[in-house]
């Protein structure tokens, strides 16, 4: 599928300068840039959906993890110690 991009002369010159000597064409550079931004946008979209689902689950269950307990467990695990998973507690939001 052909797509046309209208670039300002300034941006077109910047792209040309960036790819000069890399063996990559301006077209390939722009395709890579669009691919990378698409991946990032998809990841952000999944992240937001996961966060909203987690919030819904917390509100429905009334349970949540205490941040101090989670941080302490993560720090202990990072230091190589075995830790038990923090327990969910009634949420006082």
PyMOL commands that set and color helices and strands:
alter all, ss='L'
color gray80, all
select helices_A, chain A and resi 9-19+26-61+67-78
alter helices_A, ss='H'
color red, helices_A
select strands_A, chain A and resi 63-64+89-90
alter strands_A, ss='S'
color yellow, strands_A
deselect
rebuild
show_as cartoon
